Amino acid sequence: MIRKPPLPGPSDQATHTASATTSRYTQSRTNLRIIPLGGLEEIGANMCVVEFGDDIIIVDMGFAFPDETTPGVDYIIPDTKWLEEHKKKIRGVIITHGHMDHTGAIPYLLPKLGDPPIYTLALTAGLIKKRLEEFNMVGRTKINVITKDDQLNLGAFKLKFFLVNHNIPDSMGIAITTPIGTVVHTGDWKFDHTPVNEKPAEFGKIAKLGVEGVLVLMSDSTNAEKAGYSQSERELGITIDRVFQDAKGRVVFASFSSLISRMQQVFDISAKYNRKVLVTGRSMVNNIEVALSLGYLKVQPKQIIKSDQAKKYPDNQITILTTGAQGEEAAGLARMARGEHKTIKIKAGDTVVVSASPIPGNERSIVAVLDNLTREGANVIYNKVLDVHTSGHAAQEELKLMIALIKPKFFVPIHGEHHMLAAHGKLAKLLGIPDDNVKILENGSILEIDSRGEAKQIEDKIPAGYVFVDGLGVGDVGEVVIRDRQLMAQDGMFVIIVTLERKSGKLINQPDIISRGFIFMKNNDELIREVKHEVTKMVDSGSKKHLEPNWAYLRQVIRDEIGEYLFQKTQRRPMILPVVIEV
Amino acid sequence: MIRKPPLPGPSDQATHTASATTSRYTQSRTNLRIIPLGGLEEIGANMCVVEFGDDIIIVDMGFAFPDETTPGVDYIIPDTKWLEEHKKKIRGVIITHGHMDHTGAIPYLLPKLGDPPIYTLALTAGLIKKRLEEFNMVGRTKINVITKDDQLNLGAFKLKFFLVNHNIPDSMGIAITTPIGTVVHTGDWKFDHTPVNEKPAEFGKIAKLGVEGVLVLMSDSTNAEKAGYSQSERELGITIDRVFQDAKGRVVFASFSSLISRMQQVFDISAKYNRKVLVTGRSMVNNIEVALSLGYLKVQPKQIIKSDQAKKYPDNQITILTTGAQGEEAAGLARMARGEHKTIKIKAGDTVVVSASPIPGNERSIVAVLDNLTREGANVIYNKVLDVHTSGHAAQEELKLMIALIKPKFFVPIHGEHHMLAAHGKLAKLLGIPDDNVKILENGSILEIDSRGEAKQIEDKIPAGYVFVDGLGVGDVGEVVIRDRQLMAQDGMFVIIVTLERKSGKLINQPDIISRGFIFMKNNDELIREVKHEVTKMVDSGSKKHLEPNWAYLRQVIRDEIGEYLFQKTQRRPMILPVVIEV
């Protein structure tokens, strides 16, 4: 759920000065501060500031997808107003892995923050570079490729890294050592003893951190409400293998383009059943290209074919790997479902596998796609029918193990909606972390720990609302614009134009009415006539009083009275926009 | 997923005449026709016509809830244009059970259909009557209360009934015997060997129908993709009991007001733990009142308390039963979550149980409610945490058993989205129903069976789109209005008003711009100035040509060119509305 910003939208914050902020949040030189900017009230927009004295590092820089409360918006990114005022202190940006909810805001935010250098593992770096190409930002951004065993000194911070499992290779956690103790940030993770095409999480390093002592653990809460363990990617492979074994014709496999481990499974299983793989969808093609070139995907030579080669093979020797597992209108699968795909037409005998769990809000679009695929005769397999997707996030037993290994003094659940953080906090308490040391934060919260190791949550939060990306605009769509969109989506709008003679205040023409989304105008002559009549009366009675013309007042009267009139007639409340034109 | 109507919206169908329709769909006197009007492309709006010769009966008359493709709409009901032309043939309306997706359209449709009599069991009748009171339709509608063992003759049809399990008592299936064979309509059902406060489904009657021979089985497909069996309501009780056992303070139990069996569980378990029950939410209060008065809910005297009595009891002796399990903004639970409930304030120590599975599209609102409740300190328990809800619909093994018992010649899966119907059809084929005898229909399909028992699907469908209920309007919001709402929700609107001198075609004032939902106008003076400048140029160049003034053409030019200009500047496409005013 995208919560409304707790403070006025970005456009209203223009008067918010640097000096005022600085004074409000002045801190002692020897205090550690953890300030999440996004990802603690929603899934997505992950971004966290760790500050010590004059040094800041940032962990992740992601976006979130809009929902029905933010219509027309493309992406939602964290509000970095506060950080921009402190950009001189930023020593680096660490990206834990290559998913968009951790990388998607980079092109928008990095320039505002003085282009600080990025540090991350090779695959993540490759995916970020590919995306920056689209923004013409390649030369500008400094991306430093690290390895999992590197140590990094950034200002007051010493950083070490440990690999975790997720569903993309090169997912890592970070141990951030400060003069007063170590903060461990897990990134997105699960423990997978039998991962695909990568190693299990580095238990040794994690256990060693615990032995050395950890001040704060920040850990992924996505599945904190799910009992038991997450399923291994390899076990999932057994299910997918069975689907391929049963498939008589083509297999169309739809998933997230960022699930590189899943892609590897599809290539391996396709190879086993002697199937060539046709890749479609821009982000799928891009990500596979990056992963192949860096050696993170291992594919037999000539297994990948182009669409013009596909004709040469019988259907049971073809796998189609596509985007669109969330029902996205413009993506490959939806276009196939609508019969609008350039080269691929769904037919009876095709097996379509949708390997993803729906992001809340996408359910209806996915159903529309499934229905259309079924109508075309495809055998459609998705999560409700068979487990063809597994989460990349730890469930309760793994979460407990992480806490038990790290044994932190303070526990800060991250990456989740509030109820998920609360559930994760409960687990930590069960494992013996004192109630007071479990810190449930929000976006913009400031957790401050002093040199004696005492923690307090500063009462004032920093402004940490959302910034909306819509078309070319970043932040120009604020709360007012969104509210207007919502209102017009509900009951439409109703513009009333009165053209008056300047001196007399008398109507020159009949009032004009333009309305959309309210009623079908052609069938409601009577209502429109009545409104024109009412407006005419209002203007006449105003002009008869021979007062100074007061158009603001006239507009207000029209808005109120016509609004009420229309509500009585229809029980709807369109947005009423009175316009007075003087000639 | 609410599919777009296959035919133009209601408002465009004014010219659709009775005679044309009748001739197109003329049928032989001895043919049986099954015509679903709703519920076969969505969950909701269930309504089905069974016709033989000059007689029609209708099974169910429900509404569906809107989704993001139908913003601002209150309910969606089936289009009955065709049926209205044949209303003289209607012998009765049979309602299978008291849920809104089977009863909700009654107040809107019955008057259009000549107020045919309703036949249904006692609880369903009670719930319908209660609702008709709100529409001032009580005297007008003839509701005949039947019993499960009644036989009913309606025109050519002989009707018998059999009880099924669901999650409201008095849920029934119907055996409709016609001169050429029997049609069985299951209603919504599952088999529950240990139901709460009702009897198991009438297996005997069902098996007997199978023995006697059934021409067509129409059966509920909601969970046709779910392997295994549905959970018994009584097993669910064990989980709910455990929650009550652990609860230290108040238990707030949110569910659908129509799940009368669930309510019974809450009363029983509350009594066991010595808790009084406070009921809140209008529909909850109403439904409990009806169920109590008819004896379908058995509650100890004085167990139900009013809110002013609640203060007298300690928290651990109070259960609050409320509406709002779908996150509905105006319902009890959401108001408590926002701290806006008149009498109930959530506090630490409260246990909140959300006993429902989310209707697709409601996930985000539910999460917002859960998050707020958690913030207030409540222990929130919902389906992801613990199984506190069970479906009222049969899973695959039960569906197979029904088909095996009935052994129909033809199988028509109903009640579900297309992919659910397809999955149900597959089950029927597995059980030996020949492929050609499994008929996957859509809303408006006509399945015709002749006296030799041969079935064909008539090529022409009847018009069976959706009718939108919005405020007081039924059907006045059509596709055009909905599309405008969607467009304005995406990128807002942009009205350009040019005031011209009639004769010269010259601008009198600067163009006026009114825009909402596009950009924040105050911060975009420059853009607005540019647009005014461009529009002025367009008008000037037109007036200089000294042509006949052609305002339609001018509006078109403004719409196209300013639309393109704004898109280049913002990558957004607001709805452009040019207005030309002559004075």
Interface residues (C-beta under 8 A of the other chain):
Chain A: M1 I2 R3 S11 E41 D67 E68 T69 P71 G72 E225 K226 P360 G361 E363 R364 S365 V367 A368 L370 D371 L373 T374 R375 V380 K384 V385 E417 H418 H419 A422 A423 D470 G471 L472 G473 D476 V477 G478 V480 V481 I482 D484 R485 Q486 M488 A489 Q490 D491 G492 M493 V495 I497 T499 I508 N509 D512 I514 R516 G517 F518 I519 F520 K522 N523 N524 K569 T570 Q571 R572 M575 L577 V579 I581 E582 V583
Chain B: M1 R3 S11 E41 D67 E68 T69 P71 G72 E225 K226 P360 G361 E363 R364 S365 V367 A368 L370 D371 L373 T374 R375 V380 K384 V385 E417 H418 H419 A422 A423 D470 G471 L472 G473 D476 V477 G478 V480 V481 I482 D484 R485 Q486 M488 A489 Q490 D491 G492 M493 V495 I497 T499 I508 N509 D512 I514 R516 G517 F518 I519 F520 K522 N523 N524 K569 T570 Q571 R572 M575 L577 V579 I581 E582 V583
